[in-house]
Amino acid sequence: MKEQRWVRTPEAARLLGVSERTLKRLMAEQGGPLRPGRHYRRGLSCNSAICWEIDLVSDELAYRGEQAREAQKIIRQLQQLTPAT
């Protein structure tokens, strides 16, 4: 089993190529796909840093990106089948 690698938000954002704000918007409590305990965790106090399991977050973002690309491909195919009015 692969060892988990937890990093703080600034490092996670840098490694993933997204902003810290984007990363936080992807959290479940903000309506995003990343789940507490699996993709990220908070410390004991409200001032604690958020830590991210970088490999699982990367996998989730790649999966979501692939879904978006597939959806766009299907939309383009349907647009080609639909006659212009």
Secondary structure, 3 states (H helix, E strand, C coil): CCCCCEEEHHHHHHHHCCCHHHHHHCEHHHCCCECECCCEEECCCCCCCEEEEHHHHHHHHHHHHHHHHHHHHHHHHHHHHCCCC
